[in-house]
Amino acid sequence: MTATKRPIGVLGVACLFIVVGAVGFVLHFPNLHALHGEDFWIELTEFLAIVAGAFLLLGRNWARWLAIAWMLLHVVISFPMLRQIVVHSLILAAIAWLLFRPDAQRYFARNRSD
């Protein structure tokens, strides 16, 4: 098997997810002690961002879909704020484009047979 180099776009998206997830997790963690259900779900989504980023680096195909789903969730929860919908939709489109380019397709395909 020939090694497929990790595309720079995948590296960038993975690092972005790890950083956003980690920063969000740390910032929201103090609120978790209040035991509000909302705080638990916020921490869970931040943890999923870290998971998606880490497994994007490892070339796992399912992590692409987790990253897209995570960003799509942010588009959905942006309703009815038009500005947030637009911003999150543009970020979603950029992430999808980077994760589904031909070079990214090859990178993620290499692990399907492993």
N, C-alpha and C positions, 0 to 999 in steps of 0.2 A: 504494500500500500504506500502511496506517495503522500507525504505530509502536505496539507493545504495550509498555507499561511493565513493567519487571522486577518481579515480585512480591517482597515483602519476605522471604517464606519461602525463595524461591530464592536471594536475596542472602545470607541467613543461612547456608543450607546450603553454598553456594559458598565463602563466607569460612571456614566451619568446616573444609571439606575442604582448602583452601589452607593454613590455619594448622596443622592437624594434620599434613598431609603435610610441610610445610616443617620444622616442629619435629622431627618424627620422623626426617626425612632427616638433619638436622644432628646430632641426638643419636646416631643409629646410624652415621653416616659414619665415625667413628674406628675402628669395629670392622671395617670393610670391608677394611682392609689385611691382616687375618689370612687372607683368602681362604677363609673358610668359605662354603659354598654357601648356608647359611641367611642369612647377612648380605647377600648379593647379593639374595635374594628379598625380604628386609625393605626394602631400599633401593628395589627396583623397586615394591613396593606403595606405599611412601610417595610415590614419583614419580607413580604413577598417581592418587593422591589429589589431588596438585597439578594434574595434567592435568584430572581430572574437575571440580575447582572452577573452574579457569580457563575451561573450555568451558561450564560451567553459566552463567557470567556472560555468555558470548557467545550463549546461547540454543540451544546445539546439543542436539538431542534425544538423541543417542547418549550424551551425558555424563550424562544422568539414569540411564541403564541402567548405565553404568560405576560411578556412585556407589552404586547399589543393589547391584551385584555386589561392589563393594569392601566394603561393610558386611556383606553376606551371607557373604563370606569370613571376616570376623571372628567372625560367629556360629558358623560351622563350626569354626574353629580354637579356639574356646572350649571345645569338648568335652574332657573331661567336667566342667568346672568350672561347676556350676549357676548360681552367682551371675553369672559372666561371660556365660553364655548368656542369662540374663534381661536383663541390662543391655544387651548388644549387640542383642538382639531388640527391646527397647523403643526403642533409638536407631534401628534399622532401620525400625521401624514409623513413627516420627515423621518420618524423612527421606522415606520413601515417601509418606506423607500430604502432606507439604509439596511434594514434587516432582510429584505427580499430582493436585493440586487443580485445579478448573476454571480459575482464573486462571493457574496454571502451565501447564496444557494449552494455553491460548491463546498464552502467551509462547513456548513451544517450537514450536508449530505454525507460527508466523510464518516460521521459517527453513526449513521443509520445502520451500517452493517457490522458495527463493533458489538 
